[in-house]
Amino acid sequence: MTWQAPPDVRRIRAVQRRLRRQQGPFEGKLRLPPVDELVATVLSQHTSDVNSARAFASLKRRFPSWEEVADAPTAEVAAAIRAGGIANQKAPRIQRILAEIERREGGIDLGALEPLADSEVEAYLTSLPGVGPKTAACVLVFSMGRAAFPIDTHVHRVTARLGWIPPGATAERAHQILGGLVPADIRYDLHVALVTHGRTVCKAQRPRCRSCVLLDLCPFGRATTRAGRG
């Protein structure tokens, strides 16, 4: 599929309206402090929401403070987050992030980010070990109430099929394109809607194109149905 140009704002808003009508009223996530959201986002990678929530709750029960997580034996942190999958990779990564925050701030707290501009917050977060644009955007939008647009695997897949980003675009490239393309007032809402759509309709395997409310706006869907699939 050849990418011609990014969509105009009217088409993006049309997608948001259609998905919202289909899915019902927008519901945001429970707002967490920035460090909590940062750790929760790391735990959410390559697992389900249910399992990542279990891992986060287990970690908080086992260690009452983030300083204790940073100082604990890595094996104990991994044991606490086992429910979230690939714990042996996530545990040292979380500890490196927490240790770097403590080194910079004198404690494990990101309150100093509050008065900064969005671009400054993103620059700070992505300078932490192993923190990329998607994780930074999650902290910005879910914790700090900023107009960021996280690109997770579902958002990436759906927007690529809609033709909003070039085929084969990396997550970083998608972030660059969509961050300035999606209107600020619908970024949070559209992110949630696209994630839900990617999980329920626009699946990686066997997408339900014929029943999709975005079919007429989607080059991938039209091509799929013409070929007798979807």
N, C-alpha and C positions, 0 to 999 in steps of 0.2 A: 504494500500500500504506500503510495507516494504522498509525502506531506507537502501541502501547497502553501498554507499560511495559517497562523493561529486564528481562532474564532473571534468575532467581535463580542462586545460585552452583552449585547442583547441575547445572543445565543447562549452564553454562559448563564445569564439570569433565567432564560427559558428552561434550561436543564435543572437549575435549582428549584424552580417553581413546580415543574412536573414531578420531580422526585419527592418534594415535600408534600404535594397533594397525595401521592401514592403512599408515602410512609407515615403520614400523620404529623402532628406538631413536633417541632424541633425540641430536643432535650439535650442539654449540655452535660458534660461530665461533672462529677463531684470535684470541686476545686481544692487542690492540694497546694501546700507550700512549694516553692520552686525546687528545693533539693528533693523533696518527696516525689514530685512529678518527674524529675530527672531520673531518679532511680527506677521509678515505676515504668518509665518509657524504655529503659534498658531491659528491664524484666519482660516487657511485652514483646520483644523481638523474637520471631520464629516460634511463637506459641499462641495459644488462644487467649482471649480476654479472661476467661474463667481461670485458666491455669496461672496466668500472670498475676491476677488478683490474689489467688491463693499464695503464691510465692511472696508477694509484697506483704500480705498480712502475716505470714509466717516469719518473715524477716523482722517486722516491727515487734512481734511478740517476743522473739528471741533476743533482740537487742534494743533496749529502750532508747538509745540515742545513736545518731549517726557516727559520733566519735567512737562508740564501741564497735560499730561495724567496721570502721576504718582500721581499728587496732586489733581486731580479732584474728585468730588463725584463719587463713583463707578457706581451709577445709570446713570450718564451722559455718562460715558464711554460705558456702556452697551447699552444705546440708540443709540450711534454713530455706534456701530458695529452690530446692530440688524440684518442686512441683512445676516450676516455670520452664524446665528444660534447659539443656546445655549449661547447667549450673557451674561446671568447672571452668567455663569460659566467662560467664557473666560475673561470677564472684570476684576474680581479680580485677576485672574491668571496673566494677563498681568501687572497689577499694582504691584503685588508682585515681578515679574521679574525685572521690571524697578526700583523699590525701592531698590532692592538688588544690581543691577548694580551701582546705584547712591551711595549707601553706600560704596561699594568697591572702585569705581573709582573717587569719588568726583564729578561726573557728569554722565549723561546717554550717554555714548560713549564707544565703544569697540575697539577703535583704538589700545589699548595696547596689543590686541591679535595678531596683525599682525606679529610681529617677532617671535612668539612662534611656536613650532613644532605642527603638527596636533594633536598628542596625548595630548599635553598640552592644546590646544584650546578645544578639546573635554572634557577634565577633567574639565576645567573652566565652560564651558557651561552647562554640566550635573550636576554641583554643584549648579546651579541656581534653585530656587523653581519650580518644575513641568516640568523641561526641561529634556527630555530623549534622547537616542542616535539618534533617527530619526531626531528630531528637530536640534540637534547639527550638524548632518551630512548635513542637508539642509543649515545651515549657512556656513559650511565649503566649500561645493561645489558651491552653487549658489552665495554666496556673496564674499567669499575669494578666489575662484578659486583653492581650494585644491582638491585632489583626494579622496573624500569621496564617500560613496555609501548609500544614504538614503533608508531605508526600509519602504515604505508606504504600505497601504493595498493591492494595486495592485501588487507591487513587491513581497510582501510576498506570495500572493496567486499563482502567476505565477511560482515563483521559487520553491514553494512547489510542484506544479503539475509537474514541470520538474524534480523533484527529487534532487534538489540542496541542500535542507535542509530537516531534518527529519519531518515526519508528526507530527503535533501538536506543532512544535517548536514555542516558543514565539518570539516576535519581537526582544527582546534583544539577544536571541540565534541566530536568523537569522542574526542579525547585526554582531555578533562575527564570524560566519562562513563565510558569504559573504564578509565582509570587507577585509579579507585577501585572499579570493579566486578569486574575480574579478580583472583582470589586471587593474592597475591604469590608464592606458591611455584610457580605454573605460568606466570607471565607470559612468561619467556624461551622456555620450551618451546612455549607456545601461539602466541606470535608466529611462531616458526619454522614451526610446523605450519600456521598460517593462510596464511603466505606460499606455502608449497609447495602447499597446497590451491588457492589462488587462481591459481597458475601452471598447474596440471595439470588441475583439475576445474572450479572455480568461475571460469571465465575471463570476461573482460569481454564478449566476443562468443562466442556458442554455448556456454554453460555445459553441462556434462554432468550435468544434474540427475538423470536416471533412474538413473545408476550411482553417485550420491553417497551416501556413508555417513551424511550428515547430513540426508537428504531429509525424514524425518519431523519434524525439528526446525526446518525452514526454510520460512517462509511464501512466500518467493519461489520456491523449488523446487517446492513443492506447486502454486502458481498456474501456474507454467510448464508442468509436466507435465499439468495439467488442460486447459490450452490446446493441448496436443498439440505442445509445443516441448520443447527440452532433452533 
